[in-house]
Amino acid sequence: MCQAWLESTRCAFGPDCKFAHGETELRPTKLPIRNTLKYKTKLCDKYTTTGICPYGSRCLFIHPDPRSTAFYRQTAVSKFFLK
């Protein structure tokens, strides 16, 4: 949605604006085509070391079950210190 339009119902770009002016102009999103051969085949480094991933459900890597995450964190930390 156009931020200017949301705040004041006016937009300097008018019909040339790249963003929607109201719900009637919204379009469904296109889902990205993923390389199915590699999609979610490796563990997410961020998630396994910190328990947090900025991409969340959009991440292309595996986020292990939080109940077993301690194992992955422990493994990642030990690899880090054994370098």
N, C-alpha and C positions, 0 to 999 in steps of 0.2 A: 504494500500500500504506500502511496505517496505521503510522506511525512508532512509536507506543507499543506496538502489537502486535508489530512486528518486534523491538523491544528486549526485551520481557518476556512476550510472548504474552498480555498483558492490556491492556484498553482501557477507560477510564472511560465511554465512550459506548456500549459494548456493541453491540447490534443497531442502535442509532440512529447509529452512526458512518458518515460519508460515504465512508470508505475501505475497501478490501478487507482482510479478515483471512485471509490465506493465498491461495495461487494458485488455489484452487477458486472463490473469489469474484471473481476478475478477469474483466472483460468486454472484448470487443474494442473498440478505440477507433472512434469515428465520424469519418470523414474530413470536414473542413469543405468545404462547397460553395463553390467559388471562382467569382468573376465571370470567366468564360472570355474575355470580350471584352478585359479589361485585364490579366489574369494574365500576369506576366513580359513586359510590353511596354516597360518602361523599365529603365534601368540602376540598380542599387542604389548610392546615393550613398556609403554607408559602405564598401562593398566596392571601389568604383572609386577612392576617395581614399586608403583605408588598407590595402586588401588583406584586410581582416577584416570579417566581418559577424556580429553576435551571434546572428542568426537561422539562420545556416547554410543547410541545405537547406530549411528551413521558410520562408525569405524569399520574399516575394511579388514581388520584383524580380529582374532578370537579374544573374547573377554571370558575367562574361566568363571565357573560358578563361585560366587563370593564365599560360600562355605568352605571351599577348598583353595581359596586364593592364598592363604598363608603359605602353603607349599610352594607356590610359584614365586611369591615374594622372597621366601627364604632361599630358593634356588638361585634367583636372580642376584640377590645380595651376595651370596657366597661366590658366584661367578665374578662379580665385580671386585671382590677383595682378593681373589685368587689370581688375578691378572699379573 
